[in-house]
Amino acid sequence: MVEVYIDGASAGDPGNSGAGIVIKGSGENLSYSLPLGIKENHEAEYLACIKALKICKEKGFKVLSFRSDSQAVVNAVEKEFARNKKYKQLLEEILQLAGEFDLFFIKWIPSKENKRADELARQAIHLNTAHE
């Protein structure tokens, strides 16, 4: 089983956004700082989850335990429901991708336990401006 820590961040709501992803337990620790363009903060959180699922699929991982400090994303995935129309499509993509793994868990954690993913997400915000 791999543990995947995810975080999304946005400089403004909407604003330049980024995703931070940390994957542990695959025999190596992997870190990703991915620019997302102009997004709302919750959107960045959902996209961080999608990007992490796609990376795990590429790496051939089968059993995933995701950790996020976004209650909105964790609750939406657990309940398989998002009230906001904008997030319904993102949630559907998460659920479809998650269904391709042998096991997928997602758990809410406090921000203090997600510091590295948060740092990576914040770094990714600046990668947006570096390409403008």
C-alpha positions as CSV (number, residue, x, y, z in Angstrom):
1,M,0.0,0.0,0.0
2,V,1.2,3.5,-0.8
3,E,0.3,6.5,1.2
4,V,-0.5,9.6,-0.9
5,Y,-0.6,13.1,0.6
6,I,-2.4,15.7,-1.5
7,D,-3.0,19.4,-1.3
8,G,-4.2,22.1,-3.6
9,A,-3.5,25.8,-3.1
10,S,-4.6,29.0,-4.8
11,A,-3.2,32.5,-4.7
12,G,-6.5,34.3,-4.8
13,D,-9.9,32.6,-5.3
14,P,-9.6,32.2,-8.2
15,G,-5.9,32.7,-8.8
16,N,-2.8,30.9,-9.8
17,S,-3.1,27.4,-8.4
18,G,-1.0,24.4,-7.7
19,A,-1.1,20.8,-6.6
20,G,1.3,19.2,-4.1
21,I,1.6,15.4,-4.0
22,V,3.7,13.2,-1.8
23,I,3.8,9.4,-2.4
24,K,5.3,7.2,0.3
25,G,5.7,3.4,0.6
26,S,6.6,2.5,-3.0
27,G,10.2,1.9,-2.0
28,E,10.9,5.5,-2.7
29,N,9.4,8.8,-1.7
30,L,8.0,10.7,-4.6
31,S,7.2,14.5,-4.6
32,Y,5.3,16.5,-7.2
33,S,4.7,20.2,-7.5
34,L,2.3,20.8,-10.4
35,P,1.0,24.2,-11.6
36,L,-2.8,24.1,-12.4
37,G,-3.3,27.6,-13.9
38,I,-6.1,29.9,-12.7
39,K,-8.4,27.9,-10.4
40,E,-10.5,28.3,-7.2
41,N,-9.0,26.8,-4.1
42,H,-11.5,23.9,-3.9
43,E,-11.0,23.2,-7.6
44,A,-7.2,23.0,-6.9
45,E,-7.9,20.4,-4.1
46,Y,-10.0,18.2,-6.4
47,L,-7.4,18.5,-9.2
48,A,-4.6,17.5,-6.8
49,C,-6.5,14.3,-6.1
50,I,-7.1,13.6,-9.8
51,K,-3.4,14.3,-10.7
52,A,-2.3,12.0,-7.8
53,L,-4.6,9.2,-9.0
54,K,-3.2,9.5,-12.5
55,I,0.4,9.3,-11.3
56,C,-0.4,6.3,-9.1
57,K,-2.0,4.6,-12.2
58,E,1.1,5.3,-14.3
59,K,3.3,3.9,-11.6
60,G,1.2,0.7,-11.4
61,F,0.2,1.0,-7.8
62,K,-2.7,-1.1,-6.8
63,V,-3.6,-0.2,-3.2
64,L,-3.8,3.5,-2.3
65,S,-4.4,5.3,1.0
66,F,-4.9,9.0,0.3
67,R,-4.6,11.8,2.9
68,S,-5.9,15.3,2.5
69,D,-6.6,18.3,4.7
70,S,-9.5,19.3,2.5
71,Q,-12.7,18.2,4.2
72,A,-14.7,19.2,1.1
73,V,-12.8,16.7,-1.1
74,V,-12.7,13.9,1.5
75,N,-16.4,14.2,2.3
76,A,-17.4,14.4,-1.4
77,V,-15.4,11.3,-2.2
78,E,-16.6,9.3,0.8
79,K,-20.3,10.3,0.2
80,E,-19.8,10.2,-3.6
81,F,-21.7,13.5,-3.8
82,A,-20.8,17.1,-4.5
83,R,-23.4,19.7,-4.2
84,N,-21.6,22.3,-6.3
85,K,-22.1,21.7,-10.1
86,K,-18.5,22.7,-10.8
87,Y,-17.1,20.0,-8.5
88,K,-19.5,17.2,-9.6
89,Q,-17.6,16.6,-12.8
90,L,-14.3,16.6,-10.9
91,L,-15.7,14.2,-8.3
92,E,-17.0,11.9,-11.1
93,E,-13.4,11.8,-12.5
94,I,-12.0,11.0,-9.1
95,L,-14.5,8.2,-8.5
96,Q,-13.9,6.7,-11.9
97,L,-10.1,6.7,-11.5
98,A,-10.3,5.4,-7.9
99,G,-12.4,2.5,-9.2
100,E,-9.5,1.3,-11.3
101,F,-7.4,0.4,-8.2
102,D,-7.7,-2.8,-6.1
103,L,-8.3,-0.6,-3.0
104,F,-8.7,3.1,-2.6
105,F,-9.1,4.9,0.8
106,I,-9.2,8.6,1.5
107,K,-8.8,10.1,4.9
108,W,-9.0,13.6,6.3
109,I,-5.9,14.8,8.2
110,P,-5.1,18.1,10.0
111,S,-3.1,20.6,8.0
112,K,-0.1,20.1,10.3
113,E,0.2,16.5,9.1
114,N,0.1,17.6,5.4
115,K,2.9,20.2,5.5
116,R,5.0,18.8,2.7
117,A,2.1,18.5,0.2
118,D,1.1,22.0,1.2
119,E,4.7,23.3,0.5
120,L,4.7,21.6,-2.9
121,A,1.3,23.1,-3.8
122,R,2.5,26.6,-2.8
123,Q,5.7,26.1,-4.9
124,A,3.5,25.1,-7.8
125,I,1.6,28.4,-7.7
126,H,4.8,30.2,-8.6
127,L,5.5,27.8,-11.4
128,N,2.4,29.2,-13.1
129,T,3.9,32.7,-13.2
130,A,7.2,31.4,-14.3
131,H,5.6,30.3,-17.6
132,E,3.6,33.5,-18.4
